[in-house]
């Protein structure tokens, strides 16, 4: 009976050691930070919007074609 308890204890210790070793090898999930996008301000109404959604004209950015037209009117 003593041998059975001894071998069970050894098996549990081996299992515990292997499990601890494998957990130590895993690298934590390091997700890169989300890439941001440049924001611009509409020259006509001062609304901030992503540069990719803006309308650019004469070095200025606008939130819509209508605001570009209204801003550039003489």
BELQUI-V475523 format. One record per residue. PSI is psi as a letter, one per 20 degrees, with the letter a starting at -180 (999 if undefined). D_CENTER is the distance of its C-alpha to the mean C-alpha in Angstrom with 2 decimals. Layout:
psi=[PSI | PSI]
d_center=[D_CENTER | D_CENTER]
This chain:
psi=[h | h | h | g | g | g | h | g | g | g | g | g | g | g | g | g | g | g | g | g | g | h | h | h | h | p | q | q | o | n | p | q | q | p | p | r | q | p | q | r | p | p | i | g | i | k | p | p | r | q | h | h | i | r | p | p | p | l | j | q | q | q | i | r | h | g | h | g | g | h | h | j | q | 999]
d_center=[56.77 | 55.67 | 54.42 | 52.28 | 50.54 | 50.16 | 48.53 | 46.27 | 45.13 | 44.56 | 42.53 | 40.32 | 39.81 | 38.99 | 36.52 | 34.88 | 34.75 | 33.24 | 30.57 | 29.72 | 29.67 | 27.31 | 24.85 | 24.90 | 24.02 | 20.77 | 17.74 | 15.03 | 11.87 | 9.71 | 6.30 | 5.52 | 3.79 | 3.21 | 6.92 | 9.27 | 12.66 | 16.00 | 17.89 | 21.66 | 24.52 | 27.20 | 30.46 | 32.48 | 30.87 | 28.21 | 25.38 | 21.91 | 19.99 | 17.51 | 19.54 | 19.19 | 20.95 | 23.63 | 27.15 | 28.23 | 31.90 | 33.93 | 31.03 | 29.91 | 27.22 | 28.05 | 26.42 | 29.04 | 31.96 | 34.36 | 33.13 | 33.43 | 36.95 | 37.94 | 36.73 | 38.55 | 41.81 | 44.73]
